[in-house]
Amino acid sequence: MTKPQEPLAGTAFAAAARRYFPDLTDAELATLEQDWQHVARWIARVPRDLPYDAEPAHCFTPDPRRS
């Protein structure tokens, strides 16, 4: 299980959220920060150093009979 991250209040994330969504309540901002931390953990688990041929979209060969 991943450990929870520190709150993002006062960070660049909070500043950007306040800039783009000026009508957010404190509760909504807290929820948005919590959701972003969850997504950030997902992103951290995605492998990034895959070779080009390992990506399914690049190794797919369509069936010529269905063209």
mmCIF file of the N, C-alpha and C atoms, coordinates in Angstrom:
data_MODEL
# 
_entry.id   MODEL 
# 
loop_
_atom_site.group_PDB 
_atom_site.id 
_atom_site.type_symbol 
_atom_site.label_atom_id 
_atom_site.label_alt_id 
_atom_site.label_comp_id 
_atom_site.label_asym_id 
_atom_site.label_entity_id 
_atom_site.label_seq_id 
_atom_site.pdbx_PDB_ins_code 
_atom_site.Cartn_x 
_atom_site.Cartn_y 
_atom_site.Cartn_z 
_atom_site.occupancy 
_atom_site.B_iso_or_equiv 
_atom_site.pdbx_formal_charge 
_atom_site.auth_seq_id 
_atom_site.auth_comp_id 
_atom_site.auth_asym_id 
_atom_site.auth_atom_id 
_atom_site.pdbx_PDB_model_num 
ATOM 1   N N  . MET A 1 1  ? 0.849   -1.181 0.000   1.00 0.00 ? 1  MET A N  1 
ATOM 2   C CA . MET A 1 1  ? 0.000   0.000  0.000   1.00 0.00 ? 1  MET A CA 1 
ATOM 3   C C  . MET A 1 1  ? 0.887   1.235  0.000   1.00 0.00 ? 1  MET A C  1 
ATOM 4   N N  . THR A 1 2  ? 0.514   2.214  -0.735  1.00 0.00 ? 2  THR A N  1 
ATOM 5   C CA . THR A 1 2  ? 1.307   3.438  -0.777  1.00 0.00 ? 2  THR A CA 1 
ATOM 6   C C  . THR A 1 2  ? 0.933   4.338  0.384   1.00 0.00 ? 2  THR A C  1 
ATOM 7   N N  . LYS A 1 3  ? 1.921   5.053  0.870   1.00 0.00 ? 3  LYS A N  1 
ATOM 8   C CA . LYS A 1 3  ? 1.650   5.947  1.991   1.00 0.00 ? 3  LYS A CA 1 
ATOM 9   C C  . LYS A 1 3  ? 1.001   7.232  1.494   1.00 0.00 ? 3  LYS A C  1 
ATOM 10  N N  . PRO A 1 4  ? 0.121   7.835  2.275   1.00 0.00 ? 4  PRO A N  1 
ATOM 11  C CA . PRO A 1 4  ? -0.506  9.091  1.850   1.00 0.00 ? 4  PRO A CA 1 
ATOM 12  C C  . PRO A 1 4  ? 0.520   10.205 1.768   1.00 0.00 ? 4  PRO A C  1 
ATOM 13  N N  . GLN A 1 5  ? 0.318   11.082 0.814   1.00 0.00 ? 5  GLN A N  1 
ATOM 14  C CA . GLN A 1 5  ? 1.231   12.200 0.638   1.00 0.00 ? 5  GLN A CA 1 
ATOM 15  C C  . GLN A 1 5  ? 0.825   13.343 1.557   1.00 0.00 ? 5  GLN A C  1 
ATOM 16  N N  . GLU A 1 6  ? 1.742   14.269 1.700   1.00 0.00 ? 6  GLU A N  1 
ATOM 17  C CA . GLU A 1 6  ? 1.477   15.456 2.501   1.00 0.00 ? 6  GLU A CA 1 
ATOM 18  C C  . GLU A 1 6  ? 0.415   16.313 1.815   1.00 0.00 ? 6  GLU A C  1 
ATOM 19  N N  . PRO A 1 7  ? -0.364  17.070 2.548   1.00 0.00 ? 7  PRO A N  1 
ATOM 20  C CA . PRO A 1 7  ? -1.346  17.960 1.923   1.00 0.00 ? 7  PRO A CA 1 
ATOM 21  C C  . PRO A 1 7  ? -0.665  18.951 0.974   1.00 0.00 ? 7  PRO A C  1 
ATOM 22  N N  . LEU A 1 8  ? -1.362  19.308 -0.067  1.00 0.00 ? 8  LEU A N  1 
ATOM 23  C CA . LEU A 1 8  ? -0.796  20.187 -1.081  1.00 0.00 ? 8  LEU A CA 1 
ATOM 24  C C  . LEU A 1 8  ? -1.125  21.654 -0.860  1.00 0.00 ? 8  LEU A C  1 
ATOM 25  N N  . ALA A 1 9  ? -1.784  21.978 0.244   1.00 0.00 ? 9  ALA A N  1 
ATOM 26  C CA . ALA A 1 9  ? -2.151  23.370 0.508   1.00 0.00 ? 9  ALA A CA 1 
ATOM 27  C C  . ALA A 1 9  ? -0.896  24.240 0.516   1.00 0.00 ? 9  ALA A C  1 
ATOM 28  N N  . GLY A 1 10 ? -0.982  25.377 -0.133  1.00 0.00 ? 10 GLY A N  1 
ATOM 29  C CA . GLY A 1 10 ? 0.152   26.290 -0.185  1.00 0.00 ? 10 GLY A CA 1 
ATOM 30  C C  . GLY A 1 10 ? 1.160   25.933 -1.265  1.00 0.00 ? 10 GLY A C  1 
ATOM 31  N N  . THR A 1 11 ? 0.881   24.919 -2.050  1.00 0.00 ? 11 THR A N  1 
ATOM 32  C CA . THR A 1 11 ? 1.795   24.500 -3.106  1.00 0.00 ? 11 THR A CA 1 
ATOM 33  C C  . THR A 1 11 ? 1.376   25.110 -4.435  1.00 0.00 ? 11 THR A C  1 
ATOM 34  N N  . ALA A 1 12 ? 2.166   24.817 -5.451  1.00 0.00 ? 12 ALA A N  1 
ATOM 35  C CA . ALA A 1 12 ? 1.844   25.291 -6.792  1.00 0.00 ? 12 ALA A CA 1 
ATOM 36  C C  . ALA A 1 12 ? 0.512   24.702 -7.263  1.00 0.00 ? 12 ALA A C  1 
ATOM 37  N N  . PHE A 1 13 ? 0.215   23.464 -6.845  1.00 0.00 ? 13 PHE A N  1 
ATOM 38  C CA . PHE A 1 13 ? -1.058  22.852 -7.220  1.00 0.00 ? 13 PHE A CA 1 
ATOM 39  C C  . PHE A 1 13 ? -2.225  23.666 -6.682  1.00 0.00 ? 13 PHE A C  1 
ATOM 40  N N  . ALA A 1 14 ? -2.158  24.000 -5.396  1.00 0.00 ? 14 ALA A N  1 
ATOM 41  C CA . ALA A 1 14 ? -3.238  24.769 -4.776  1.00 0.00 ? 14 ALA A CA 1 
ATOM 42  C C  . ALA A 1 14 ? -3.354  26.146 -5.417  1.00 0.00 ? 14 ALA A C  1 
ATOM 43  N N  . ALA A 1 15 ? -2.209  26.760 -5.723  1.00 0.00 ? 15 ALA A N  1 
ATOM 44  C CA . ALA A 1 15 ? -2.232  28.079 -6.359  1.00 0.00 ? 15 ALA A CA 1 
ATOM 45  C C  . ALA A 1 15 ? -2.877  28.004 -7.741  1.00 0.00 ? 15 ALA A C  1 
ATOM 46  N N  . ALA A 1 16 ? -2.527  26.974 -8.502  1.00 0.00 ? 16 ALA A N  1 
ATOM 47  C CA . ALA A 1 16 ? -3.109  26.818 -9.842  1.00 0.00 ? 16 ALA A CA 1 
ATOM 48  C C  . ALA A 1 16 ? -4.608  26.542 -9.749  1.00 0.00 ? 16 ALA A C  1 
ATOM 49  N N  . ALA A 1 17 ? -4.999  25.698 -8.811  1.00 0.00 ? 17 ALA A N  1 
ATOM 50  C CA . ALA A 1 17 ? -6.423  25.394 -8.650  1.00 0.00 ? 17 ALA A CA 1 
ATOM 51  C C  . ALA A 1 17 ? -7.201  26.652 -8.285  1.00 0.00 ? 17 ALA A C  1 
ATOM 52  N N  . ARG A 1 18 ? -6.647  27.458 -7.403  1.00 0.00 ? 18 ARG A N  1 
ATOM 53  C CA . ARG A 1 18 ? -7.317  28.714 -7.017  1.00 0.00 ? 18 ARG A CA 1 
ATOM 54  C C  . ARG A 1 18 ? -7.378  29.694 -8.185  1.00 0.00 ? 18 ARG A C  1 
ATOM 55  N N  . ARG A 1 19 ? -6.346  29.690 -9.023  1.00 0.00 ? 19 ARG A N  1 
ATOM 56  C CA . ARG A 1 19 ? -6.314  30.609 -10.166 1.00 0.00 ? 19 ARG A CA 1 
ATOM 57  C C  . ARG A 1 19 ? -7.352  30.209 -11.214 1.00 0.00 ? 19 ARG A C  1 
ATOM 58  N N  . TYR A 1 20 ? -7.428  28.912 -11.521 1.00 0.00 ? 20 TYR A N  1 
ATOM 59  C CA . TYR A 1 20 ? -8.327  28.462 -12.586 1.00 0.00 ? 20 TYR A CA 1 
ATOM 60  C C  . TYR A 1 20 ? -9.753  28.217 -12.109 1.00 0.00 ? 20 TYR A C  1 
ATOM 61  N N  . PHE A 1 21 ? -9.920  27.990 -10.818 1.00 0.00 ? 21 PHE A N  1 
ATOM 62  C CA . PHE A 1 21 ? -11.248 27.769 -10.248 1.00 0.00 ? 21 PHE A CA 1 
ATOM 63  C C  . PHE A 1 21 ? -11.404 28.660 -9.025  1.00 0.00 ? 21 PHE A C  1 
ATOM 64  N N  . PRO A 1 22 ? -11.558 29.972 -9.217  1.00 0.00 ? 22 PRO A N  1 
ATOM 65  C CA . PRO A 1 22 ? -11.572 30.896 -8.085  1.00 0.00 ? 22 PRO A CA 1 
ATOM 66  C C  . PRO A 1 22 ? -12.758 30.710 -7.131  1.00 0.00 ? 22 PRO A C  1 
ATOM 67  N N  . ASP A 1 23 ? -13.807 30.040 -7.581  1.00 0.00 ? 23 ASP A N  1 
ATOM 68  C CA . ASP A 1 23 ? -14.976 29.873 -6.722  1.00 0.00 ? 23 ASP A CA 1 
ATOM 69  C C  . ASP A 1 23 ? -14.964 28.557 -5.937  1.00 0.00 ? 23 ASP A C  1 
ATOM 70  N N  . LEU A 1 24 ? -13.838 27.831 -5.922  1.00 0.00 ? 24 LEU A N  1 
ATOM 71  C CA . LEU A 1 24 ? -13.755 26.593 -5.146  1.00 0.00 ? 24 LEU A CA 1 
ATOM 72  C C  . LEU A 1 24 ? -13.829 26.891 -3.651  1.00 0.00 ? 24 LEU A C  1 
ATOM 73  N N  . THR A 1 25 ? -14.604 26.100 -2.962  1.00 0.00 ? 25 THR A N  1 
ATOM 74  C CA . THR A 1 25 ? -14.620 26.219 -1.499  1.00 0.00 ? 25 THR A CA 1 
ATOM 75  C C  . THR A 1 25 ? -13.400 25.468 -0.950  1.00 0.00 ? 25 THR A C  1 
ATOM 76  N N  . ASP A 1 26 ? -13.098 25.687 0.303   1.00 0.00 ? 26 ASP A N  1 
ATOM 77  C CA . ASP A 1 26 ? -11.970 24.987 0.921   1.00 0.00 ? 26 ASP A CA 1 
ATOM 78  C C  . ASP A 1 26 ? -12.191 23.473 0.902   1.00 0.00 ? 26 ASP A C  1 
ATOM 79  N N  . ALA A 1 27 ? -13.413 23.047 1.104   1.00 0.00 ? 27 ALA A N  1 
ATOM 80  C CA . ALA A 1 27 ? -13.726 21.616 1.090   1.00 0.00 ? 27 ALA A CA 1 
ATOM 81  C C  . ALA A 1 27 ? -13.527 21.029 -0.313  1.00 0.00 ? 27 ALA A C  1 
ATOM 82  N N  . GLU A 1 28 ? -13.960 21.775 -1.340  1.00 0.00 ? 28 GLU A N  1 
ATOM 83  C CA . GLU A 1 28 ? -13.771 21.299 -2.712  1.00 0.00 ? 28 GLU A CA 1 
ATOM 84  C C  . GLU A 1 28 ? -12.289 21.238 -3.076  1.00 0.00 ? 28 GLU A C  1 
ATOM 85  N N  . LEU A 1 29 ? -11.520 22.232 -2.649  1.00 0.00 ? 29 LEU A N  1 
ATOM 86  C CA . LEU A 1 29 ? -10.084 22.230 -2.910  1.00 0.00 ? 29 LEU A CA 1 
ATOM 87  C C  . LEU A 1 29 ? -9.427  21.042 -2.218  1.00 0.00 ? 29 LEU A C  1 
ATOM 88  N N  . ALA A 1 30 ? -9.822  20.755 -0.997  1.00 0.00 ? 30 ALA A N  1 
ATOM 89  C CA . ALA A 1 30 ? -9.266  19.612 -0.276  1.00 0.00 ? 30 ALA A CA 1 
ATOM 90  C C  . ALA A 1 30 ? -9.578  18.306 -0.994  1.00 0.00 ? 30 ALA A C  1 
ATOM 91  N N  . THR A 1 31 ? -10.797 18.175 -1.513  1.00 0.00 ? 31 THR A N  1 
ATOM 92  C CA . THR A 1 31 ? -11.182 16.981 -2.257  1.00 0.00 ? 31 THR A CA 1 
ATOM 93  C C  . THR A 1 31 ? -10.388 16.874 -3.547  1.00 0.00 ? 31 THR A C  1 
ATOM 94  N N  . LEU A 1 32 ? -10.232 17.981 -4.251  1.00 0.00 ? 32 LEU A N  1 
ATOM 95  C CA . LEU A 1 32 ? -9.457  17.998 -5.494  1.00 0.00 ? 32 LEU A CA 1 
ATOM 96  C C  . LEU A 1 32 ? -8.011  17.599 -5.226  1.00 0.00 ? 32 LEU A C  1 
ATOM 97  N N  . GLU A 1 33 ? -7.433  18.107 -4.163  1.00 0.00 ? 33 GLU A N  1 
ATOM 98  C CA . GLU A 1 33 ? -6.054  17.760 -3.808  1.00 0.00 ? 33 GLU A CA 1 
ATOM 99  C C  . GLU A 1 33 ? -5.933  16.273 -3.482  1.00 0.00 ? 33 GLU A C  1 
ATOM 100 N N  . GLN A 1 34 ? -6.893  15.755 -2.743  1.00 0.00 ? 34 GLN A N  1 
ATOM 101 C CA . GLN A 1 34 ? -6.872  14.341 -2.395  1.00 0.00 ? 34 GLN A CA 1 
ATOM 102 C C  . GLN A 1 34 ? -6.988  13.477 -3.648  1.00 0.00 ? 34 GLN A C  1 
ATOM 103 N N  . ASP A 1 35 ? -7.870  13.857 -4.559  1.00 0.00 ? 35 ASP A N  1 
ATOM 104 C CA . ASP A 1 35 ? -8.021  13.115 -5.809  1.00 0.00 ? 35 ASP A CA 1 
ATOM 105 C C  . ASP A 1 35 ? -6.744  13.178 -6.644  1.00 0.00 ? 35 ASP A C  1 
ATOM 106 N N  . TRP A 1 36 ? -6.124  14.356 -6.708  1.00 0.00 ? 36 TRP A N  1 
ATOM 107 C CA . TRP A 1 36 ? -4.902  14.496 -7.480  1.00 0.00 ? 36 TRP A CA 1 
ATOM 108 C C  . TRP A 1 36 ? -3.785  13.628 -6.895  1.00 0.00 ? 36 TRP A C  1 
ATOM 109 N N  . GLN A 1 37 ? -3.693  13.546 -5.586  1.00 0.00 ? 37 GLN A N  1 
ATOM 110 C CA . GLN A 1 37 ? -2.678  12.693 -4.967  1.00 0.00 ? 37 GLN A CA 1 
ATOM 111 C C  . GLN A 1 37 ? -2.890  11.234 -5.361  1.00 0.00 ? 37 GLN A C  1 
ATOM 112 N N  . HIS A 1 38 ? -4.147  10.813 -5.443  1.00 0.00 ? 38 HIS A N  1 
ATOM 113 C CA . HIS A 1 38 ? -4.459  9.451  -5.858  1.00 0.00 ? 38 HIS A CA 1 
ATOM 114 C C  . HIS A 1 38 ? -4.024  9.226  -7.304  1.00 0.00 ? 38 HIS A C  1 
ATOM 115 N N  . VAL A 1 39 ? -4.342  10.155 -8.187  1.00 0.00 ? 39 VAL A N  1 
ATOM 116 C CA . VAL A 1 39 ? -3.955  10.043 -9.595  1.00 0.00 ? 39 VAL A CA 1 
ATOM 117 C C  . VAL A 1 39 ? -2.432  10.082 -9.726  1.00 0.00 ? 39 VAL A C  1 
ATOM 118 N N  . ALA A 1 40 ? -1.761  10.927 -8.947  1.00 0.00 ? 40 ALA A N  1 
ATOM 119 C CA . ALA A 1 40 ? -0.300  11.023 -9.001  1.00 0.00 ? 40 ALA A CA 1 
ATOM 120 C C  . ALA A 1 40 ? 0.345   9.689  -8.629  1.00 0.00 ? 40 ALA A C  1 
ATOM 121 N N  . ARG A 1 41 ? -0.237  8.962  -7.678  1.00 0.00 ? 41 ARG A N  1 
ATOM 122 C CA . ARG A 1 41 ? 0.293   7.640  -7.330  1.00 0.00 ? 41 ARG A CA 1 
ATOM 123 C C  . ARG A 1 41 ? 0.110   6.676  -8.494  1.00 0.00 ? 41 ARG A C  1 
ATOM 124 N N  . TRP A 1 42 ? -1.017  6.764  -9.195  1.00 0.00 ? 42 TRP A N  1 
ATOM 125 C CA . TRP A 1 42 ? -1.213  5.920  -10.380 1.00 0.00 ? 42 TRP A CA 1 
ATOM 126 C C  . TRP A 1 42 ? -0.164  6.234  -11.437 1.00 0.00 ? 42 TRP A C  1 
ATOM 127 N N  . ILE A 1 43 ? 0.033   7.513  -11.702 1.00 0.00 ? 43 ILE A N  1 
ATOM 128 C CA . ILE A 1 43 ? 0.994   7.934  -12.723 1.00 0.00 ? 43 ILE A CA 1 
ATOM 129 C C  . ILE A 1 43 ? 2.396   7.445  -12.370 1.00 0.00 ? 43 ILE A C  1 
ATOM 130 N N  . ALA A 1 44 ? 2.752   7.497  -11.086 1.00 0.00 ? 44 ALA A N  1 
ATOM 131 C CA . ALA A 1 44 ? 4.084   7.065  -10.657 1.00 0.00 ? 44 ALA A CA 1 
ATOM 132 C C  . ALA A 1 44 ? 4.306   5.577  -10.919 1.00 0.00 ? 44 ALA A C  1 
ATOM 133 N N  . ARG A 1 45 ? 3.236   4.803  -10.980 1.00 0.00 ? 45 ARG A N  1 
ATOM 134 C CA . ARG A 1 45 ? 3.365   3.361  -11.198 1.00 0.00 ? 45 ARG A CA 1 
ATOM 135 C C  . ARG A 1 45 ? 3.427   2.976  -12.667 1.00 0.00 ? 45 ARG A C  1 
ATOM 136 N N  . VAL A 1 46 ? 3.180   3.893  -13.578 1.00 0.00 ? 46 VAL A N  1 
ATOM 137 C CA . VAL A 1 46 ? 3.191   3.595  -15.005 1.00 0.00 ? 46 VAL A CA 1 
ATOM 138 C C  . VAL A 1 46 ? 4.646   3.504  -15.485 1.00 0.00 ? 46 VAL A C  1 
ATOM 139 N N  . PRO A 1 47 ? 5.014   2.387  -16.112 1.00 0.00 ? 47 PRO A N  1 
ATOM 140 C CA . PRO A 1 47 ? 6.382   2.291  -16.629 1.00 0.00 ? 47 PRO A CA 1 
ATOM 141 C C  . PRO A 1 47 ? 6.589   3.291  -17.760 1.00 0.00 ? 47 PRO A C  1 
ATOM 142 N N  . ARG A 1 48 ? 7.721   3.964  -17.740 1.00 0.00 ? 48 ARG A N  1 
ATOM 143 C CA . ARG A 1 48 ? 7.979   5.002  -18.728 1.00 0.00 ? 48 ARG A CA 1 
ATOM 144 C C  . ARG A 1 48 ? 9.069   4.634  -19.718 1.00 0.00 ? 48 ARG A C  1 
ATOM 145 N N  . ASP A 1 49 ? 9.904   3.686  -19.388 1.00 0.00 ? 49 ASP A N  1 
ATOM 146 C CA . ASP A 1 49 ? 11.055  3.390  -20.234 1.00 0.00 ? 49 ASP A CA 1 
ATOM 147 C C  . ASP A 1 49 ? 10.822  2.175  -21.121 1.00 0.00 ? 49 ASP A C  1 
ATOM 148 N N  . LEU A 1 50 ? 9.654   2.098  -21.724 1.00 0.00 ? 50 LEU A N  1 
ATOM 149 C CA . LEU A 1 50 ? 9.364   0.996  -22.624 1.00 0.00 ? 50 LEU A CA 1 
ATOM 150 C C  . LEU A 1 50 ? 9.938   1.283  -24.010 1.00 0.00 ? 50 LEU A C  1 
ATOM 151 N N  . PRO A 1 51 ? 10.464  0.263  -24.665 1.00 0.00 ? 51 PRO A N  1 
ATOM 152 C CA . PRO A 1 51 ? 10.908  0.469  -26.043 1.00 0.00 ? 51 PRO A CA 1 
ATOM 153 C C  . PRO A 1 51 ? 9.703   0.706  -26.954 1.00 0.00 ? 51 PRO A C  1 
ATOM 154 N N  . TYR A 1 52 ? 9.947   1.328  -28.062 1.00 0.00 ? 52 TYR A N  1 
ATOM 155 C CA . TYR A 1 52 ? 8.891   1.671  -29.012 1.00 0.00 ? 52 TYR A CA 1 
ATOM 156 C C  . TYR A 1 52 ? 8.069   0.446  -29.399 1.00 0.00 ? 52 TYR A C  1 
ATOM 157 N N  . ASP A 1 53 ? 8.730   -0.690 -29.625 1.00 0.00 ? 53 ASP A N  1 
ATOM 158 C CA . ASP A 1 53 ? 8.028   -1.895 -30.065 1.00 0.00 ? 53 ASP A CA 1 
ATOM 159 C C  . ASP A 1 53 ? 7.178   -2.527 -28.971 1.00 0.00 ? 53 ASP A C  1 
ATOM 160 N N  . ALA A 1 54 ? 7.365   -2.135 -27.724 1.00 0.00 ? 54 ALA A N  1 
ATOM 161 C CA . ALA A 1 54 ? 6.589   -2.714 -26.629 1.00 0.00 ? 54 ALA A CA 1 
ATOM 162 C C  . ALA A 1 54 ? 5.207   -2.087 -26.501 1.00 0.00 ? 54 ALA A C  1 
ATOM 163 N N  . GLU A 1 55 ? 4.997   -0.978 -27.163 1.00 0.00 ? 55 GLU A N  1 
ATOM 164 C CA . GLU A 1 55 ? 3.693   -0.325 -27.090 1.00 0.00 ? 55 GLU A CA 1 
ATOM 165 C C  . GLU A 1 55 ? 2.741   -1.004 -28.066 1.00 0.00 ? 55 GLU A C  1 
ATOM 166 N N  . PRO A 1 56 ? 1.601   -1.503 -27.581 1.00 0.00 ? 56 PRO A N  1 
ATOM 167 C CA . PRO A 1 56 ? 0.702   -2.272 -28.440 1.00 0.00 ? 56 PRO A CA 1 
ATOM 168 C C  . PRO A 1 56 ? 0.287   -1.549 -29.715 1.00 0.00 ? 56 PRO A C  1 
ATOM 169 N N  . ALA A 1 57 ? 0.110   -0.259 -29.664 1.00 0.00 ? 57 ALA A N  1 
ATOM 170 C CA . ALA A 1 57 ? -0.339  0.466  -30.856 1.00 0.00 ? 57 ALA A CA 1 
ATOM 171 C C  . ALA A 1 57 ? 0.711   0.442  -31.962 1.00 0.00 ? 57 ALA A C  1 
ATOM 172 N N  . HIS A 1 58 ? 1.977   0.254  -31.594 1.00 0.00 ? 58 HIS A N  1 
ATOM 173 C CA . HIS A 1 58 ? 3.040   0.273  -32.597 1.00 0.00 ? 58 HIS A CA 1 
ATOM 174 C C  . HIS A 1 58 ? 3.408   -1.115 -33.102 1.00 0.00 ? 58 HIS A C  1 
ATOM 175 N N  . CYS A 1 59 ? 2.943   -2.162 -32.447 1.00 0.00 ? 59 CYS A N  1 
ATOM 176 C CA . CYS A 1 59 ? 3.260   -3.514 -32.910 1.00 0.00 ? 59 CYS A CA 1 
ATOM 177 C C  . CYS A 1 59 ? 2.033   -4.192 -33.514 1.00 0.00 ? 59 CYS A C  1 
ATOM 178 N N  . PHE A 1 60 ? 0.929   -3.482 -33.597 1.00 0.00 ? 60 PHE A N  1 
ATOM 179 C CA . PHE A 1 60 ? -0.294  -4.026 -34.168 1.00 0.00 ? 60 PHE A CA 1 
ATOM 180 C C  . PHE A 1 60 ? -0.214  -3.987 -35.689 1.00 0.00 ? 60 PHE A C  1 
ATOM 181 N N  . THR A 1 61 ? -0.545  -5.110 -36.300 1.00 0.00 ? 61 THR A N  1 
ATOM 182 C CA . THR A 1 61 ? -0.597  -5.187 -37.762 1.00 0.00 ? 61 THR A CA 1 
ATOM 183 C C  . THR A 1 61 ? -2.025  -5.556 -38.140 1.00 0.00 ? 61 THR A C  1 
ATOM 184 N N  . PRO A 1 62 ? -2.734  -4.680 -38.823 1.00 0.00 ? 62 PRO A N  1 
ATOM 185 C CA . PRO A 1 62 ? -4.114  -4.988 -39.165 1.00 0.00 ? 62 PRO A CA 1 
ATOM 186 C C  . PRO A 1 62 ? -4.195  -6.158 -40.156 1.00 0.00 ? 62 PRO A C  1 
ATOM 187 N N  . ASP A 1 63 ? -5.272  -6.861 -40.083 1.00 0.00 ? 63 ASP A N  1 
ATOM 188 C CA . ASP A 1 63 ? -5.509  -7.969 -41.007 1.00 0.00 ? 63 ASP A CA 1 
ATOM 189 C C  . ASP A 1 63 ? -5.815  -7.382 -42.382 1.00 0.00 ? 63 ASP A C  1 
ATOM 190 N N  . PRO A 1 64 ? -4.988  -7.694 -43.395 1.00 0.00 ? 64 PRO A N  1 
ATOM 191 C CA . PRO A 1 64 ? -5.211  -7.093 -44.726 1.00 0.00 ? 64 PRO A CA 1 
ATOM 192 C C  . PRO A 1 64 ? -6.530  -7.532 -45.360 1.00 0.00 ? 64 PRO A C  1 
ATOM 193 N N  . ARG A 1 65 ? -7.082  -8.653 -44.934 1.00 0.00 ? 65 ARG A N  1 
ATOM 194 C CA . ARG A 1 65 ? -8.353  -9.124 -45.509 1.00 0.00 ? 65 ARG A CA 1 
ATOM 195 C C  . ARG A 1 65 ? -9.522  -8.275 -45.066 1.00 0.00 ? 65 ARG A C  1 
ATOM 196 N N  . ARG A 1 66 ? -9.357  -7.489 -43.997 1.00 0.00 ? 66 ARG A N  1 
ATOM 197 C CA . ARG A 1 66 ? -10.470 -6.690 -43.468 1.00 0.00 ? 66 ARG A CA 1 
ATOM 198 C C  . ARG A 1 66 ? -10.377 -5.238 -43.936 1.00 0.00 ? 66 ARG A C  1 
ATOM 199 N N  . SER A 1 67 ? -9.445  -4.899 -44.769 1.00 0.00 ? 67 SER A N  1 
ATOM 200 C CA . SER A 1 67 ? -9.289  -3.514 -45.212 1.00 0.00 ? 67 SER A CA 1 
ATOM 201 C C  . SER A 1 67 ? -10.300 -3.110 -46.236 1.00 0.00 ? 67 SER A C  1 
# 
